[in-house]
Amino acid sequence: MNDWIIYGANGYTGELIARAAVAAGLRPRLAGRNASAIATLAHELGLPHAICRLEDRAGLGQMLQGARLVLHCAGPFQETSAPMIEACLQMGVHYLDITGEISVFEAAAKQDTAARQAGVMLMPGVGFDVVPSDCLAAHLARRLPGATSLALAFLALGSISRGTAITMLTMATRGCERRNGQLIATPPLRELRMFDFGRGPQPCVSIPWGDVATAYYTTGIPNIKVFMAIPRRAQRWIGLARRLLPIMQLPAIRGGLRHLIERRLRGPDATTRATGRSIIVGEVTDATGQRVTSRLIGPEGYALTVQTALLIVQRVLNGHATAGFHTPAGLYGPDLICEVPGVTRSDE
């Protein structure tokens, strides 16, 4: 039985995945809370659908009946993942999502014992966050066994969707890194570093991205930081941005920004998804100071999310699932990302 569900199928990324799934010969059930949008998309694609709000526990249980897995695409996941994970544990359904939020990975990791007892696999982060970076971290750990520090840096070319923008808004007022195995809160945008994405050094700023959580579970490396590339001309504004970020904690400001995002943003168009690229640089060092670096180049972030999510969905449907909390590279290995067309990996 290959019954599976895309929840949040009417969102930007959920719809991309639904359309790609049909093109690949898969027939998921589409689900979400927006009745008209879900029904319209399901009718167009010739798929079954269900309407259920996440706060409706009985409805979630009914929706999950008969399913082998749910691919949860309705963010921000720190607001939406807990009820879906709880329902999956109760119904014996494997859980995947496309988050990049540290809190979601940590919450899922705490459910490891419950998931093993229920025979359920919990694997958040099966998209651009965090499959390519998780695989790169695992590859670097394989190259330098005993590494004690890991730094990852992203260069994503293209625009973002409403969901991603709202998620970034929720994370913008705080920083986080892994230090001696522990998650440490840091000031936002705390550190500036230069990374070479293939065209010379480019400034990058530290961000609280999901790999601060996942790379530790995948590799055991105790010190982890994640960075995002910024335009060189923006480097001079980082100090001002740091001073202004506390204002975003005010409920009225956050609410207004979220409303603006929901009205204005949609996401990259088909041309951008087809032609854009994403680049990740990773660097590990050990206690002796030895250092190795690797670079991974792949499709545009949303296009890559579609491919990695469906790759892992198909793994699970084919029986390659293990109960408990897992990271993508932790379960499927560092070379999983190399199965995606258009991905190249190089070592220095």
Disulfide bonds with the S-S distance in Angstrom:
none
